[in-house]
Amino acid sequence: MPKYKIGNMWERLNEPHNELFIVTTNNVIKNNGELVMGAGVAKQAALKFPGLPFLMGNFISKLEVPDYHFFILDEVKQWNDKYGQHVLIGALQTKRHYKDNSDVTLVKTSISKLNNYANTTNTTINCPLPGTGLGGLKKESVKKFTDKSPDNICYWSYE
């Protein structure tokens, strides 16, 4: 069973251990190659991690499928230096277009992919509760999927 916390998951960046931070996103790539990350946790991540929108956009643009669901970026040294620890950033797709509400079927599939990864590692995984907040989904409709996640995942919400 996963953990659920209320607060700001980015405060975990100050903790002295390795953790994975998941950013919920769409899959819209701008003309300059950057992933659109203009609101919510995606915007917070883009501000905290210079170059992140381009790295994510570059990764997604190389895929030959319309949905990426879940991925982890390779270690980026500049972020490790900034935060004084090994920082891993991943993405969980909750929308196809940033203007749309989150799609519950897409969220369910993305959570399943995240769970598959989580079952292969002891790393603590911090993730916003997918599709809620700016995604427009009710927490109850998402928790029926997240409740099946392993105990190394912590889902965060602001309320």
Backbone as a ProteinNet text record, in pm:
[ID]
protein_1_A
[PRIMARY]
MPKYKIGNMWERLNEPHNELFIVTTNNVIKNNGELVMGAGVAKQAALKFPGLPFLMGNFISKLEVPDYHFFILDEVKQWNDKYGQHVLIGALQTKRHYKDNSDVTLVKTSISKLNNYANTTNTTINCPLPGTGLGGLKKESVKKFTDKSPDNICYWSYE
[TERTIARY]
84.7	0	89	62.6	145.6	117	199.9	176.8	109.1	29.4	-32.9	5.9	55.4	95	37	13.2	-30.7	88	116.5	228.4	300.3	422.5	504.9	612.5	601.2	697.2	838.9	854.1	987.5	1068.5	1004.2	1078.6	1166	1131.9	1211.6	1349.3	1364.5	1495	1602.3	1560.9	1656.4	1694.4	1633.7	1663.8	1791.8	1872.5	2003.5	2000.2	1907.2	1905.6	1850.2	1871.4	1831.1	1683.1	1615.4	1474.4	1444.1	1335.7	1287.8	1170	1172.7	1064.1	995	864	784.4	710.1	711.4	639.3	524.8	404.3	290.6	285.2	270.7	281	184.7	192.7	123.2	228.9	195.3	297.6	305.6	280.5	287.7	428.8	492.7	628	619.9	684.4	688.6	784.3	777.6	865	1012.7	1048.4	1188.7	1234.2	1145.7	1180.7	1149.2	1100.2	1067.9	927.9	913.4	782.3	709.4	582.2	504.3	492.6	546.2	544.3	510.4	390.4	356.8	266.7	231	141.1	162.6	116.7	117.3	256.5	264.5	391.3	491.6	443.7	533.5	605.7	534	596.6	695.1	656.5	747.7	878.1	867	985.8	1069.9	1004	1076.8	1156	1102	1172.4	1286.7	1268.8	1372	1488.4	1458.9	1558.2	1578.1	1675.1	1701.1	1726.8	1663.8	1682	1584.9	1508.6	1417.5	1315.3	1249.6	1152.2	1214.4	1337.7	1403.5	1438.7	1492.9	1529.5	1407.5	1297.1	1174.8	1117.7	1117.4	1067.8	1149.6	1279.7	1370.1	1342.2	1324	1296	1164.8	1060.2	927.3	925.5	994.3	991.3	1057.4	1142.5	1209.4	1124.3	1016.7	931.3	844.2	812.2	730.2	587.8	546.1	410.1	346.9	214.5	151.4	156.3	161.8	163.8	289.2	353.3	474.2	446.3	342.5	298	393.8	517.9	610.5	753.8	844.3	986.8	1069.3	1196.7	1291.9	1406.4	1444.8	1559.8	1687.6	1792.2	1923.6	1967	2057.2	2110	2165.1	2132.2	2180.9	2268.7	2398.5	2496.2	2466.9	2424.1	2402.3	2296.8	2198.5	2096.7	2153.8	2237.7	2300.2	2385.5	2460.9	2545.2	2460.9	2351.2	2265.8	2203.4	2159.6	2089.8	2177.9	2304	2397.9	2368.7	2297.4	2266.3	2228.9	2214.3	2172	2023.1	1989.6	1850.2	1803.2	1695.4	1632.3	1496.9	1470.7	1343.4	1278.5	1150.2	1074.6	948.5	879.6	755.1	645.4	526.9	408.8	303.6	263.8	167.8	26.9	-40.2	-179.4	-270.8	-208.8	-284.6	-216.4	-295.1	-235.9	-207.2	-293.7	-273.4	-289.5	-202.5	-203.3	-333.8	-409.6	-536	-649.4	-632	-737.3	-730.8	-841.1	-838.7	-767.6	-723.5	-660.2	-760.4	-709.9	-791.4	-774.1	-882.5	-873.7	-812.6	-839.2	-780.4	-630.1	-587.6	-445.2	-376.7	-440	-385.2	-371.5	-472.8	-468.7	-350.2	-331	-220.5	-86.2	-75.7	49.8	83.2	-15.2	6.8	52.8	-5.4	35.3	182.3	226.2	367.4	458	414.7	490.7	501.2	392.4	393.4	489	490	582.1	725.9	760.6	895.8	918.9	824.7	840	864	807.3	826.2	966.1	1047.1	1182.7	1289.6	1249.9	1347.2	1306.1	1404.9	1377.1	1373.6	1397.5	1399.9	1264	1265.2	1141.7	1100.9	975.2	923.1	819.7	844.7	753.4	677.7	545.2	463.2	339.7	305.6	176.8	65.4	-44.6	-157.9	-203.8	-180.9	-196.5	-337.7	-342.1	-468.5	-555.6	-520.1	-598.2	-540	-589.3	-540.6	-581.4	-484.9	-514.2	-562.1	-548.1	-597.4	-747.5	-810.2	-955.6	-1020.8	-943.1	-1003.8	-1025.1	-1127.2	-1152.5	-1055	-1010.1	-914.2	-965.6	-1094.6	-1151.5	-1139.7	-1153.8	-1147.3	-1004.6	-905	-765.5	-715.7	-761.9	-713.6	-749.2	-852.7	-883.2	-771.1	-689.6	-573.5	-446.9	-429	-306.3	-301.5	-416.6	-417.6	-349.7	-334.5	-269.3	-117.4	-67.8	75.5	153.1	281.8	364.3	399.9	453.5	475.6	596.1	672	782	738.3	609.4	555.6	482.8	509	438.8	367	234.9	154.8	127.8	153	142.9	24.7	-38.6	-139	-127.7	-178.8	-168.9	-283.4	-385.9	-498.6	-551.9
-118.5	0	124.5	218.4	338.5	431.2	532.8	637.5	753.9	827.8	949.8	1061.6	1171	1284.4	1412.8	1506.1	1639.3	1731.8	1812.4	1904.7	1918.4	1965.8	1994.5	1886.6	1801.2	1691.6	1741.6	1863.1	1915.5	1940.3	1949.3	1963.9	1841.7	1729.6	1607	1621.5	1720.4	1742.6	1775.9	1825.2	1863	1745.9	1631.2	1513.2	1447.5	1390.9	1336.1	1192.7	1163.1	1028.5	1034.9	929.4	924.9	891.4	972.7	949.8	985.5	931.2	961.3	1057.4	1163.7	1261.3	1252.1	1230.6	1215.6	1346.2	1385.3	1503.7	1456.8	1499.8	1464.3	1563.5	1508.7	1592.4	1548.2	1622.7	1591.1	1541.4	1537.9	1500.5	1598.7	1727.1	1829.6	1888.8	1880.5	1931.5	2064	2167.3	2298.2	2292.4	2395.1	2401.4	2400.6	2450	2452	2320	2219	2086.9	2064.9	2167.8	2153.3	2096.5	2015.8	1969.5	2087.4	2103.2	2208.2	2173.7	2260.9	2241.1	2375.6	2426.9	2562.9	2578.5	2469.6	2481.8	2366.1	2386.7	2282.1	2231.9	2103	2040.7	2044	2034.7	2041.3	2175.8	2283.5	2416.2	2427.9	2377.1	2379.6	2308.5	2193	2115.4	2189.4	2250.3	2324.3	2439.3	2502.1	2612	2561.1	2446.2	2389.9	2326.9	2271.5	2195.3	2254.9	2344.9	2407	2301	2318.7	2225.6	2108.8	2091.7	1977.6	1973.1	2084	2075.5	2024	2066.1	2018.2	1869.7	1827.8	1687	1596.3	1637.3	1555.9	1559.2	1677.3	1688.4	1604	1605.5	1527.1	1377.2	1332.9	1191.8	1149.9	1228.4	1194	1197.4	1295	1308.4	1190.4	1116.5	999.9	873.4	877.2	759.2	745.5	624.4	599.1	560.4	602	574.9	706.7	718.2	844.9	876.4	776	796.6	734.1	804.3	749.9	687.2	724.1	676.1	706.4	655.9	673.3	656.3	743.2	724.1	796.7	758.4	821.8	876.3	1001.1	1059.1	1005.3	997	962.8	1070.9	1035.4	1129.5	1254.8	1370.4	1496.9	1562.8	1571.8	1614.9	1752.9	1847.8	1982.8	1985.3	1897.1	1893.5	1832.2	1729.8	1667.4	1769.1	1849	1950.4	2055	2095.5	2198.7	2151.6	2027.7	1976.3	1892	1870.3	1799.5	1651.6	1595.1	1452.6	1402.9	1272.5	1208.2	1238.7	1307.9	1344.7	1271.1	1198	1132.1	1195.7	1225.9	1285.7	1194.7	1172.2	1093.3	1167.7	1115	1175.6	1070.1	1113.2	1027.4	1101.6	1044.1	1110.6	1098.6	1213.8	1216	1282.4	1351.2	1420.7	1398.7	1411.1	1412.2	1556.1	1646.8	1788.6	1867.4	1965.6	2041.4	2115.9	2146.3	2219.4	2129.4	1999.5	1903.7	1864.8	1813	1747.6	1614.2	1561.8	1429.6	1324.1	1221.4	1109.7	993.8	946.5	845.3	714.5	677.8	555.7	572	688.1	717.1	716.8	778.2	781.2	639.5	557.5	418.6	343.3	357.4	289.3	341.9	473.2	533.4	486.8	479.7	430.3	284.7	206.2	66.1	55.5	139.1	139.4	183.7	285.3	330.6	217.8	148.7	37.5	-73.5	-102.3	-204.5	-167	-40	4.8	-1.4	48.9	55.2	-82.6	-184.5	-320.3	-375.5	-301.8	-347.5	-272	-180.9	-96.1	-72	-36.2	4.5	155.9	226	372.5	427.9	530.2	600.1	684.8	675.2	746.3	847.3	974.3	1083	1123.9	1124.3	1152.3	1231.2	1335.5	1399.8	1298.4	1313.2	1223.9	1248.8	1152.5	1177.4	1217.4	1321	1361.6	1448.9	1465	1551.9	1692.7	1784.5	1921.8	1977.5	2024.8	2083.8	1981	1853.3	1749	1732.6	1779.6	1779	1651.1	1546.6	1422	1427.7	1360.4	1351.1	1251.6	1281.7	1194.6	1052.1	1036.1	902.6	819.1	884.1	808.8	764.7	834.8	798.6	702.2	719.4	634.1	487.1	457.8	316.1	248.9	328.3	275.1	287.8	401.3	422.7	335.8	298.1	212.1	77.9	40.1	-86	-70.1	51.7	77.8	20.5	-11.3	-64.1	44.3	-0.2	91.7	184.2	172.4	267.5	389.6	398.3	517	602.8	732	829	925.8	929.7	1020.7	1147.5	1261	1390.6	1470.2	1545	1642.6	1764.1	1875.3	1998.3	2015	1932.9	1943.4	1809.1
0	0	0	-89.1	-94.4	23.4	34.6	134.3	63.9	139	89.1	184.1	127.3	209.7	152.6	241.2	202.6	221.4	120.6	130.1	-1.7	5.8	-110.7	-123.5	-223.4	-237.9	-262.2	-316	-345	-218.6	-103.6	21.9	47.8	-14.3	-0.7	-67	-154.3	-218.1	-115.1	-1.3	103.2	193.4	171.1	252	200.3	288.3	248.2	194.5	108.3	49.5	-91.8	-166.1	-305.8	-319.1	-396.3	-422	-566.8	-615.7	-749.3	-737.5	-816.5	-818.5	-954.1	-950.3	-1071.5	-1098.5	-1223.9	-1269.4	-1357.8	-1326.7	-1411.6	-1527.5	-1650.2	-1769.5	-1879.5	-1988.5	-2113.7	-2213	-2340.5	-2438	-2554.7	-2526.6	-2629.9	-2632.5	-2748.7	-2768.3	-2844.9	-2792.6	-2859.4	-2978.9	-3063.6	-3181.1	-3144.3	-3026.2	-2984.2	-2921.6	-2921.3	-2870.6	-2724.3	-2655.8	-2513.6	-2494.3	-2390.9	-2348.3	-2284.6	-2312.4	-2246.9	-2098.9	-2014.4	-1868.7	-1803.1	-1833.9	-1794.9	-1675.1	-1607.1	-1491.8	-1395.3	-1274.8	-1173.1	-1137.8	-1105.6	-1066.6	-1181.9	-1304.3	-1419.3	-1423.2	-1400.1	-1399.4	-1283.5	-1166.9	-1052.2	-1086.5	-1150.9	-1187.6	-1291	-1389.1	-1492.8	-1431.3	-1328.9	-1262.3	-1174.8	-1112.9	-1024.5	-1101.1	-1217.1	-1291.8	-1430.4	-1444.9	-1575.7	-1683	-1796.3	-1907.1	-1907.4	-1800.7	-1791.4	-1905.6	-1939.8	-2049.6	-2180	-2208.8	-2330.8	-2320.1	-2206.8	-2189.4	-2203	-2140.9	-2149.8	-2291.7	-2351.6	-2488.5	-2584.4	-2567.6	-2651.6	-2635.6	-2513	-2487	-2554.3	-2531.3	-2584	-2736.1	-2795.6	-2941.8	-3012.7	-2943.1	-3003.9	-2998.5	-2923.5	-2912.2	-3035.6	-3069.3	-3187.9	-3150.7	-3032.8	-2986.6	-2942.6	-2948.8	-2913.1	-2763.2	-2679.2	-2534.1	-2475.5	-2384.2	-2323.4	-2186.9	-2119.3	-1989.7	-1874.4	-1880.5	-1768.5	-1817.2	-1770.8	-1797.6	-1692.5	-1684	-1592.3	-1675.8	-1650.1	-1718	-1656.6	-1738	-1684.8	-1586.6	-1499.4	-1401	-1469.9	-1415.8	-1469.2	-1363.2	-1391	-1291.9	-1233.9	-1316.1	-1263.9	-1154.3	-1163.2	-1058.3	-932.2	-948.4	-831.7	-757.6	-832.7	-770.6	-698.4	-759.3	-700.2	-569.7	-565.8	-448	-357.3	-395.3	-310.2	-294.2	-386.1	-379.8	-519	-529.1	-653.6	-673.7	-781.9	-808.4	-933.1	-919.5	-1033.4	-1058.3	-1185.7	-1225	-1328.4	-1311.5	-1407.6	-1447.2	-1545.2	-1591.8	-1597	-1561.8	-1566.6	-1647.9	-1757.8	-1845	-1789.4	-1776.2	-1731.8	-1834.1	-1931.5	-2035.8	-2170.1	-2275.9	-2409.5	-2451.2	-2415.5	-2445.9	-2316	-2297.7	-2172.1	-2147.8	-2251.7	-2235	-2187.8	-2201.5	-2166.2	-2019.6	-1970.4	-1839.4	-1853.7	-1743.2	-1744.8	-1786.4	-1851.9	-1899.8	-1802.1	-1743.4	-1638.4	-1690.4	-1815.4	-1871	-1888.9	-1936.3	-1951.1	-1814.1	-1715.6	-1579.3	-1524.6	-1544.8	-1496.9	-1558.4	-1689.3	-1756.5	-1708	-1692.7	-1646.4	-1505.2	-1418.4	-1282.1	-1285.2	-1372.1	-1385.8	-1425.1	-1519.7	-1561.1	-1445.9	-1372.4	-1255.4	-1152.7	-1127.6	-1032.5	-1076.9	-1206.9	-1257.8	-1225	-1246	-1212	-1060.7	-984.3	-838.8	-778	-838.7	-789.3	-816	-892.9	-924	-845.7	-758	-688.6	-543.7	-462.3	-324.5	-311.4	-420.4	-418.9	-378.9	-294.2	-261.4	-381.5	-419.7	-536.2	-488.8	-519.7	-486	-611.1	-602.8	-720.3	-678.1	-752.5	-724.8	-747.5	-678	-702.2	-846.4	-936.9	-1080.5	-1122.5	-1206.3	-1266	-1179.3	-1053.9	-965.9	-976	-902.4	-915.5	-1050.9	-1128.8	-1259.9	-1361.7	-1330.7	-1420.6	-1417	-1308.8	-1301	-1253.4	-1226.3	-1178.3	-1028.1	-981.5	-837.7	-775.9	-655.5	-587.4	-576.8	-549	-531.8	-659.3	-775.6	-901.4	-932.6	-877.5	-899.9	-792.7	-670.4	-560.8	-579.9	-655.6	-679	-758.3	-829.3	-900.6	-816.6	-750.6	-673.1	-548	-495.4	-376.4	-401.8	-529.5	-565.8	-578.8	-560.1	-574	-457.2	-479.2	-369.9	-267.9	-155.7	-42.3	-57.9	-166.1	-187.3	-268.5	-299.8	-367.2	-264.8	-271.4	-188.5	-282.5	-273	-354.6	-274.7	-336.4	-271.1	-326.1	-238.4	-280.1	-188.6	-234.6	-156.9	-58.6	-71.6	21.9	57.9
[MASK]
+++++++++++++++++++++++++++++++++++++++++++++++++++++++++++++++++++++++++++++++++++++++++++++++++++++++++++++++++++++++++++++++++++++++++++++++++++++++++++++++

